[in-house]
Amino acid sequence: MATKMASRLASAAVCCVVLLSCLGTAAATGKTGRITVYWGQTASEGSLHKACASNLYSTVILAFLSNFGGGPYELDLTRHPWSAVGPDVKYCQSKKILVLLAIGGGLGRYSLASKADAKAVADHIWDNGGSRHYDDLARYLKDHSKKGKKKVWITAAPQCPFPDRMLGQALRTGLFDRVHVQFYNNPVCSYRAGNVAAFSRAWNTWTRSLPRSSVYLGLPAARGAAGSGYVPPATLVSKVLPIVQRSRNYGGIMLWSRYWDLQTGYSRAVKHAV
């Protein structure tokens, strides 16, 4: 199980096609010091209801809408009962926890071949709760937000090398509310004792390039959750947060994933500081 979970993350880091849209009317205060977590890839992580009831997270990302573009859609929430997901989303929203949908991920079949394809995917996401055309997808989703009463939150999870190969063009639209930058599986810009200067430059590049977005520090919640880039909680609090929290658009941290967080208690250890 652990090996499968880690390899999936590594693949997602390579593909780096994660675009997110709000599933409902959950509120968000805009405060910093917030923890975002991925959920949905193993039954061992427990229910979405329990994740939200833990009071550890301000945002939960459902992972993943793995098949889209050019035809069929598939939401892969491995071994989680579909009958519980809808009510659990409502429960999370009642607690003012933002619920997002991850589009893409390490496995699956997905693409956006044209503007029409991007519009079809945006319509599908709205109705149901490569690098090209993700900018169009973001614009179409925002158009739905303008037409309706619900706010659409659009976020992305790019790799820390700047600009991201897959999402760079989309991020330049300025339409993204949050950007969860993956500072793992990328030794060139991940935090470690001998790479502090490079990490700081990468972080500052992201925050300064996206002044209208809240930028989150993406980390694995356990050593086994990623190939590299794990930062122990004590190091995060004493060494890393003092660097990233200087940025005016620092938003909090993003963790992969609820499963790994349950194993280590990472979010509980750092919640007071982030």
Secondary structure, DSSP 8 states (H G I E B T S, - for coil): -HHHHHHHHHHHHHH--EEEEE-S-------SSEEEEEE-S-GGG--HHHHHHTT--SEEEEEEEEEBSSS--EE--TT--HHHHHHHHHHHHHTT-EEEEEEE-SSS-B---SHHHHHHHHHHHHHT---TTHHHHHHHHHHHHHHSSS----EE--BSSSS-TTTHHHHTTS--SEEEEE-SS-TTTS--GGGHHHHHHHHHHHHHH-TTSEEEEEEESSGGGSSS----HHHIIIIIHHHHTTSTTEEEEEEE-HHHHHHH-HHHHHTTT-
